[in-house]
Amino acid sequence: MATLPSTEPAQAVVRAATGDERQVLEAFLDLHRAMVVRKAQGLSEQDVRRRHVPSATTLAGLIRHLTVVERNWFGRVLAQDPSMAPPSQEDADRSFAVGDDDTVESLIAAYEQACAESRRIAARFPLDHEVPHEQIPALSLRWIYVHMIEETARHAGHADILRELTDGATGSVV
């Protein structure tokens, strides 16, 4: 899947302003997904791995983590596909770790592929479709969308700060 043009996600949010609930949820999630990707584009391999904070958080790690998150919530939880789950909680906790063979390009490609698969899975269900969850009796696709918007937007903010610390670039479109 090719990276979205720089203005498309923002235009989709504007088009959804009078759309139905699903259009709004999908547009905002795609906007934040695109923002995360844009923050890593144009940087060197060294720059996306640079640690600016005491934790292991890097731009590359954020993209890897969000790839795991997409597969978990849309694949494992919504589609009830156990093969989409991290093998263990320890692996889920290490979802920010980037391998030596990972590149900016490969991380972005894997993330965009996970997002495309999430869209395909979500399209199969109505917003009020409920699935069981290990921590609560059930949750809906609507809840998953809101959670994913929150999670992705939070990490897009982290990516924004990391990009600014890397090369001074700011804004939603770098």
VOBA-1610 file (N, C-alpha, C; in pm, whole numbers, padded with zeros to 5 digits, always signed):
BEGIN
Met+00084-00117+00000Met+00000+00000+00000Met+00088+00123+00000Ala+00063+00215-00087Ala+00142+00337-00095Ala+00101+00433+00016Thr+00197+00514+00056Thr+00168+00615+00156Thr+00066+00713+00099Leu-00027+00755+00181Leu-00130+00848+00137Leu-00069+00982+00101Pro-00127+01052+00001Pro-00080+01187-00029Pro-00091+01273+00096Ser-00009+01375+00105Ser+00002+01452+00229Ser-00128+01516+00276Thr-00219+01549+00186Thr-00342+01616+00228Thr-00463+01522+00235Glu-00454+01402+00183Glu-00570+01314+00176Glu-00634+01283+00312Pro-00559+01241+00414Pro-00625+01212+00542Pro-00697+01333+00601Ala-00637+01450+00590Ala-00702+01570+00643Ala-00828+01603+00563Gln-00824+01584+00431Gln-00942+01608+00348Gln-01052+01507+00381Ala-01015+01384+00412Ala-01114+01283+00449Ala-01185+01322+00578Val-01111+01381+00672Val-01173+01428+00797Val-01274+01538+00767Val-01239+01630+00678Val-01330+01738+00641Val-01454+01680+00573Arg-01434+01586+00480Arg-01549+01524+00412Arg-01639+01451+00511Ala-01582+01396+00617Ala-01660+01320+00715Ala-01732+01410+00814Ala-01709+01540+00808Ala-01769+01633+00905Ala-01921+01623+00908Thr-01980+01588+00798Thr-02125+01570+00794Thr-02160+01425+00760Gly-02063+01338+00774Gly-02084+01196+00744Gly-02142+01123+00863Asp-02157+00994+00843Asp-02209+00913+00953Asp-02097+00880+01052Glu-02136+00817+01160Glu-02042+00788+01268Glu-01921+00708+01219Arg-01945+00609+01138Arg-01836+00524+01090Arg-01738+00605+01005Gln-01788+00690+00918Gln-01700+00773+00836Gln-01612+00862+00923Val-01668+00918+01028Val-01592+01004+01118Val-01483+00923+01188Leu-01520+00808+01244Leu-01422+00725+01315Leu-01309+00681+01223Glu-01344+00633+01104Glu-01242+00586+01009Glu-01152+00700+00963Ala-01210+00817+00938Ala-01131+00931+00890Ala-01031+00977+00995Phe-01075+00986+01120Phe-00982+01031+01225Phe-00873+00927+01252Leu-00908+00799+01249Leu-00805+00697+01270Leu-00703+00702+01156Asp-00750+00713+01032Asp-00657+00720+00919Asp-00571+00846+00923Leu-00627+00957+00970Leu-00549+01080+00984Leu-00432+01059+01079His-00457+01001+01194His-00350+00980+01292His-00251+00873+01245Arg-00299+00772+01176Arg-00208+00672+01118Arg-00110+00740+01022Ala-00163+00825+00935Ala-00079+00894+00837Ala+00020+00989+00903Met-00023+01055+01011Met+00068+01146+01082Met+00188+01070+01138Val+00165+00953+01194Val+00275+00873+01249Val+00374+00839+01138Val+00324+00796+01024Val+00411+00760+00912Val+00490+00881+00865Arg+00422+00994+00850Arg+00490+01114+00800Arg+00604+01159+00889Lys+00592+01136+01018Lys+00697+01180+01110Lys+00828+01105+01088Ala+00821+00985+01033Ala+00943+00906+01008Ala+00996+00923+00866Gln+00912+00969+00776Gln+00954+00980+00637Gln+01061+01087+00620Gly+01158+01057+00536Gly+01264+01152+00507Gly+01378+01153+00606Leu+01371+01068+00706Leu+01478+01060+00806Leu+01569+00943+00775Ser+01691+00951+00823Ser+01787+00841+00805Ser+01753+00727+00901Glu+01814+00613+00875Glu+01796+00498+00964Glu+01843+00533+01105Gln+01951+00606+01113Gln+02003+00647+01244Gln+01905+00740+01315Asp+01846+00833+01240Asp+01754+00929+01301Asp+01629+00862+01358Val+01572+00764+01287Val+01449+00701+01338Val+01475+00610+01457Arg+01600+00575+01479Arg+01638+00491+01593Arg+01692+00573+01710Arg+01708+00701+01689Arg+01768+00787+01791Arg+01678+00797+01914Arg+01738+00782+02031Arg+01664+00795+02158Arg+01684+00936+02211His+01573+01006+02221His+01575+01141+02275His+01524+01146+02419Val+01469+01034+02465Val+01410+01027+02599Val+01471+00907+02672Pro+01461+00904+02804Pro+01523+00794+02880Pro+01467+00655+02846Ser+01341+00648+02804Ser+01283+00517+02770Ser+01337+00471+02634Ala+01293+00356+02592Ala+01335+00299+02464Ala+01255+00355+02346Thr+01175+00457+02369Thr+01088+00511+02265Thr+01169+00582+02156Thr+01148+00536+02033Thr+01207+00597+01914Thr+01098+00605+01808Leu+01123+00681+01702Leu+01025+00686+01593Leu+01006+00546+01532Ala+01115+00475+01512Ala+01105+00339+01457Ala+01026+00249+01552Gly+01053+00260+01680Gly+00984+00179+01778Gly+00836+00209+01786Leu+00799+00336+01771Leu+00657+00372+01771Leu+00584+00305+01655Ile+00646+00307+01538Ile+00582+00245+01422Ile+00570+00094+01442Arg+00673+00033+01493Arg+00668-00112+01519Arg+00559-00143+01622His+00554-00065+01729His+00452-00086+01833His+00311-00072+01775Leu+00288+00032+01696Leu+00155+00052+01640Leu+00117-00058+01541Thr+00214-00119+01476Thr+00186-00234+01390Thr+00133-00350+01474Val+00197-00375+01587Val+00152-00481+01679Val+00013-00448+01732Val-00011-00323+01766Val-00140-00280+01821Val-00252-00300+01718Glu-00227-00262+01593Glu-00328-00283+01486Glu-00364-00431+01475Arg-00262-00514+01467Arg-00286-00658+01452Arg-00359-00716+01573Asn-00325-00667+01690Asn-00389-00717+01811Asn-00537-00681+01814Trp-00569-00552+01802Trp-00708-00509+01821Trp-00800-00549+01707Phe-00754-00535+01583Phe-00842-00570+01472Phe-00833-00718+01436Gly-00715-00776+01442Gly-00698-00917+01408Gly-00735-01011+01520Arg-00663-00999+01632Arg-00686-01092+01744Arg-00821-01068+01811Val-00851-00943+01845Val-00973-00915+01922Val-01097-00914+01833Leu-01100-00828+01731Leu-01221-00815+01650Leu-01246-00939+01564Ala-01146-00984+01490Ala-01164-01100+01402Ala-01152-01232+01477Gln-01115-01225+01606Gln-01100-01345+01689Gln-00999-01442+01628Asp-00890-01387+01574Asp-00784-01467+01512Asp-00665-01474+01608Pro-00649-01586+01678Pro-00541-01596+01776Pro-00402-01586+01715Ser-00388-01610+01586Ser-00256-01600+01523Ser-00207-01456+01516Met-00295-01360+01537Met-00258-01219+01531Met-00208-01166+01666Ala-00215-01247+01768Ala-00173-01204+01901Ala-00021-01212+01915Pro+00036-01121+01994Pro+00177-01140+02028Pro+00189-01274+02101Pro+00298-01349+02081Pro+00310-01480+02144Pro+00297-01478+02296Ser+00336-01369+02358Ser+00325-01361+02504Ser+00316-01215+02544Gln+00278-01191+02668Gln+00273-01053+02717Gln+00412-00990+02713Glu+00513-01071+02738Glu+00650-01020+02732Glu+00680-00967+02592Asp+00634-01039+02487Asp+00655-00993+02351Asp+00576-00865+02324Ala+00454-00858+02378Ala+00375-00736+02362Ala+00447-00618+02426Asp+00506-00640+02542Asp+00579-00533+02610Asp+00703-00489+02532Arg+00758-00580+02453Arg+00877-00548+02374Arg+00841-00497+02235Ser+00717-00460+02214Ser+00673-00422+02080Ser+00741-00295+02028Phe+00810-00222+02113Phe+00883-00104+02069Phe+01024-00139+02019Ala+01068-00262+02042Ala+01204-00302+02005Ala+01214-00319+01853Val+01319-00262+01797Val+01342-00267+01653Val+01463-00355+01626Gly+01449-00447+01531Gly+01558-00537+01498Gly+01664-00472+01410Asp+01780-00532+01407Asp+01890-00481+01325Asp+01855-00477+01177Asp+01771-00570+01132Asp+01734-00578+00991Asp+01617-00486+00955Asp+01550-00429+01053Asp+01439-00338+01026Asp+01492-00208+00967Thr+01419-00157+00868Thr+01452-00028+00808Thr+01330+00062+00819Val+01348+00190+00799Val+01234+00281+00799Val+01132+00231+00697Glu+01180+00198+00579Glu+01092+00152+00472Glu+01017+00024+00511Ser+01087-00073+00568Ser+01021-00199+00603Ser+00923-00181+00718Leu+00956-00096+00814Leu+00865-00070+00926Leu+00738-00001+00879Ile+00755+00100+00792Ile+00638+00171+00739Ile+00553+00076+00654Ala+00617-00005+00571Ala+00542-00099+00487Ala+00462-00198+00573Ala+00524-00250+00678Ala+00454-00343+00767Ala+00337-00274+00837Tyr+00358-00149+00880Tyr+00251-00074+00946Tyr+00136-00048+00848Glu+00168-00002+00729Glu+00063+00025+00631Glu-00012-00102+00593Gln+00059-00214+00586Gln-00006-00342+00557Gln-00100-00380+00672Ala-00055-00362+00796Ala-00140-00392+00912Ala-00263-00301+00913Cys-00246-00174+00879Cys-00360-00081+00875Cys-00459-00122+00766Ala-00408-00162+00650Ala-00496-00206+00541Ala-00574-00331+00584Glu-00507-00423+00650Glu-00575-00543+00699Glu-00679-00507+00805Ser-00646-00412+00891Ser-00742-00365+00992Ser-00866-00309+00925Arg-00848-00231+00818Arg-00963-00175+00746Arg-01049-00287+00687Arg-00984-00387+00627Arg-01059-00500+00568Arg-01137-00575+00675Ile-01075-00600+00787Ile-01143-00671+00896Ile-01261-00589+00947Ala-01238-00462+00977Ala-01343-00377+01033Ala-01461-00364+00938Ala-01436-00362+00808Ala-01543-00346+00709Ala-01643-00462+00714Arg-01604-00574+00771Arg-01692-00691+00778Arg-01797-00682+00889Phe-01784-00584+00978Phe-01868-00579+01097Phe-01937-00444+01114Pro-02059-00444+01170Pro-02122-00317+01207Pro-02055-00261+01333Leu-02071-00132+01355Leu-02008-00068+01471Leu-02051-00130+01603Asp-02172-00179+01612Asp-02218-00235+01740Asp-02190-00384+01753His-02113-00441+01660His-02072-00581+01672His-01988-00597+01798Glu-02024-00696+01880Glu-01953-00719+02007Glu-01870-00846+02001Val-01755-00838+02066Val-01666-00953+02078Val-01625-00967+02224Pro-01596-01090+02267Pro-01549-01108+02405Pro-01408-01054+02421His-01376-01019+02543His-01241-00971+02575His-01203-01028+02710Glu-01076-01056+02727Glu-01031-01121+02851Glu-01046-01034+02976Gln-01057-00902+02960Gln-01065-00815+03077Gln-01206-00765+03108Ile-01294-00768+03008Ile-01433-00727+03027Ile-01521-00824+02948Pro-01649-00834+02982Pro-01733-00934+02914Pro-01737-00918+02762Ala-01748-00795+02713Ala-01757-00773+02568Ala-01722-00629+02537Leu-01680-00608+02413Leu-01660-00471+02365Leu-01700-00467+02219Ser-01733-00348+02171Ser-01784-00332+02036Ser-01676-00281+01941Leu-01703-00295+01811Leu-01614-00236+01712Leu-01605-00085+01734Arg-01714-00023+01770Arg-01714+00121+01800Arg-01609+00152+01907Trp-01608+00072+02014Trp-01511+00092+02122Trp-01368+00073+02070Ile-01348-00029+01986Ile-01215-00053+01929Ile-01170+00067+01847Tyr-01259+00123+01765Tyr-01222+00242+01688Tyr-01180+00357+01780Val-01260+00384+01881Val-01228+00495+01972Val-01095+00468+02043His-01075+00346+02088His-00948+00312+02154His-00831+00330+02057Met-00845+00285+01934Met-00737+00296+01836Met-00709+00442+01799Ile-00813+00524+01793Ile-00791+00667+01768Ile-00710+00725+01884Glu-00749+00693+02007Glu-00677+00743+02125Glu-00532+00695+02125Glu-00512+00567+02104Glu-00376+00510+02107Glu-00289+00568+01996Thr-00343+00573+01875Thr-00264+00622+01762Thr-00238+00771+01773Ala-00337+00848+01817Ala-00317+00993+01834Ala-00213+01022+01942Arg-00218+00947+02050Arg-00119+00966+02158Arg+00022+00942+02105His+00039+00833+02030His+00171+00804+01976His+00209+00898+01861Ala+00111+00952+01789Ala+00141+01054+01688Ala+00198+01178+01756Gly+00146+01210+01874Gly+00202+01322+01952Gly+00344+01293+01996His+00370+01170+02039His+00507+01132+02074His+00597+01146+01952Ala+00549+01097+01837Ala+00628+01104+01713Ala+00655+01249+01674Asp+00557+01335+01694Asp+00574+01477+01663Asp+00688+01537+01745Ile+00691+01505+01872Ile+00797+01556+01960Ile+00932+01497+01920Leu+00936+01366+01895Leu+01063+01303+01856Leu+01115+01360+01725Arg+01026+01387+01629Arg+01070+01445+01502Arg+01125+01585+01525Glu+01058+01664+01606Glu+01107+01799+01634Glu+01244+01793+01701Leu+01263+01701+01793Leu+01393+01687+01859Leu+01501+01638+01762Thr+01460+01567+01658Thr+01556+01513+01561Thr+01606+01620+01465Asp+01512+01692+01401Asp+01555+01787+01299Asp+01482+01921+01302Gly+01401+01942+01405Gly+01332+02070+01420Gly+01201+02080+01343Ala+01166+01979+01263Ala+01043+01984+01185Ala+00922+01972+01278Thr+00821+02054+01251Thr+00699+02053+01332Thr+00577+02051+01241Gly+00462+02029+01300Gly+00337+02032+01227Gly+00289+01894+01189Ser+00163+01887+01145Ser+00105+01757+01111Ser+00156+01705+00977Val+00202+01794+00891Val+00261+01752+00764Val+00405+01801+00765Val+00498+01707+00768Val+00640+01742+00775Val+00692+01772+00636
//
